Amino acid sequence: MPILILGLNHQSTTLDMRGRLTISPDQLQSALRDLQQQLPDLSEAAILSTCNRVEIHGFSYSADAEPILNWLAKSKGVPLSEFRESTYYHVGNTAATHAMRVASGLDSQILGEPQIQGQFKMAYRNARECGALGTELSLLEDFTLQTAKRIRTETQIGAEPVSVAYATITMAKQIFADFQHAQILLIGAGSNIRLIAEYLKDEGATHFTIANRTRANAEKLAPSLDASVIEIDEVQHQLSKFDMVVSSTGSAEPVVTAIMLEQATKLRRHRAMFVADLGVPRDVEASAGDINEIYLFTVDDLSKIITQSLAKRQELTVVAERMVAEGVTCYLQKRRVQLESSLLTNYRTQVDAIRQSVLNSATKKLEAGEPPADVLAKLAHDLTNQLAHKPTISIRQASATGNEAFLNLLKDIYELEN
């Protein structure tokens, strides 16, 4: 029986259902242990649980998905009838293809998103740490991560910005060589601002100031960025200090006017300033874009960049899917070699056990004083009989059932004549 993957994702079910079935990081190892305890046929298992998917990867000698579905329903306290139709079930080649597409970001809500590769790796690491991973899933993991790495390296599918936050950082990189010394003003404290702040921090930014109408919300965000907090009324007086301004407030009126920016650029001696206006309606007056030193980007500007980037990612998907197919082919070849090697090892172990048993019997007879010639004759007879026993039964069964293909295979193996 080959590998299997059972799960549901953003394409097959709702966010609410994914939330009800999700398995948090602190629950993963106990869930894996319970899964294998409840389903002994599932000899290997890994659980991949993210905001966009819940999947059980396994190796089982039974192809029945029902026990896994029942376990998931019972463990999460969700009636199976509520999500059965939302699940998918992949086996063998299809499962390998799915795993590689997932880890490469080809099956993600945002095409090519990079986080899933690390989440896949962590899922298998957790499985290995609690002893749920064996040779089958380890082999799948190796080829899946190799393929995902190749796709990211050779296609750069994750390099194009496909979110407003990521597009903002991408455009800012065209203005600044790095963010380490940039003075950054964040106006607002909502999800957009938080996400952009995380991106900037990852890029090396260290100098943050936050302005927000509700100071308490700014003060909640400030510690994670080691940021200072100012009143929103102070922005016009301190604007000249900043190299980069990102605003997302939801204000009905502009928070930053063209006059404020014009005065700021004079105080900055006309050094460039990057301004990202993520507000709807606008936080920054449109006419500010006419100021030479101001590089102003609105939500519409960034959305156009995202649309172009998605088109590029779609083009790269064709190449990436071909790499997935190549990865699956290599995985299947390696798996066949692994299975054949295991088969050969088992055969040699069995033959050696027969040899040792016959030899032990002969040794005892020699020690008892029986004639050596008789002992050797008996050894040869017993060894021949035991080695020929199973092939003889197989030939008789194949002959009785007319299994010509098997009989011809035996003829080739033992070089037999009719």
Secondary structure, 3 states (H helix, E strand, C coil): CCEEEEEEECCCCCHHHHHHHCCCHHHHHHHHHHHHHHCCCEEEEEEEECCCEEEEEEEECCCCCHHHHHHHHHHHCCCHHHCHHHCEEEECHHHHHHHHHHHCCCCCCCCCCCHHHHHHHHHHHHHHHCCCCCHHHHHHHHHHHHHHHHHHHHHCCCCCCCCHHHHHHHHHCCCCCCCCCCEEEEECCCHHHHHHHHHHHHCCCCEEEEECCCHHHHHHHHHHHCCEEECHHHHHHHHHHCCEEEECCCCCCCCECHHHHHHHHHHCCCCCEEEEECCCCCCECHHHHHCCCEEEEEHHHHHHHHHHHHHHHHHHHHHHHHHHHHHHHHHHHHHHHHHHHHHHHHHHHHHHHHHHHHHHHHHHHHHCCCCHHHHHHHHHHHHHHHHHHHHHHHHHHHHHHCCHHHHHHHHHHHCCCC
